[in-house]
């Protein structure tokens, strides 16, 4: 979606998306983005997890989120605020890493009506700021708005999720969350369970047992699902050749890459790309 890609000249955009604007392919969001649904419904997949979007739903997309839409109702109306990855890093440099882990794990929340004033106020303020391109302090004001808003989001959404959090979150579930965080960070070039187990200071066997207990599937299968998702994004949204994609993901050669993709999808990378056209 071009409206969700910033430029060097304009590090942020503010606007509205409707049903016809929704893309029909996987894409990786390079920048950070805030969505707020005013009307209608949609179904969205973020990093392999599916969410239902209804009025008053707020979504925080961190940079490098992989997004897919499977449904959008005709009356869908979503306000968006997109700001560059570089600006996002600058605005959040002093925030605790746990804050980003929380947002990664909880990107979607439907707010009670009485808690929507902050997001609606931010949208109105940034719409005015976006149009005021002669403002000498435009980016400083934007930074202050975003910093304040993200902190408020953390406070409000954290309280909402804490209220609904099931009892007895155990150590296995905490380790599984850490495993998923590491996959998001390293899956472009690391596909073996042993790598992630070493990062977590546990054995590959124990990591596999955790994955089976928490998610009902093997650790290797979870890693492969994320790798395949990254490959599909590159096949769908870039002009990179198959060889270039294989190189980027550090496969030994194109043939091995092709076999890996076909093993997990049933078709070759070439055929997958062809059928999109």
Buried (B, 14 or more C-beta within 10 A) or exposed (E): BEBBBBEEEEBBBBBBBBBEBBBEBBBBBBBBBBBBBBEBBBBBBBBBEEBEBEBBBBBBBBBBBBBBBEEBBEEBBBBBBBBBBEBBEBBBEEEEEEBBBBBBEBBBBBBEEEBBEBBEEBBEBBBEBBEEEEEEEBBEBBBEBBBEBBEBBBEBBBEBEEEEEEEEEEEBBEBBBBBBBBBBEBBBEBBEBEBBBEBBEBEBEBBBBBBEEBBEEBBBBBBBBBBBBBBBBBBBBEEEEBEEBBBBBEBEEBEEBBEBBBEBBEEBBEEBBEEEE
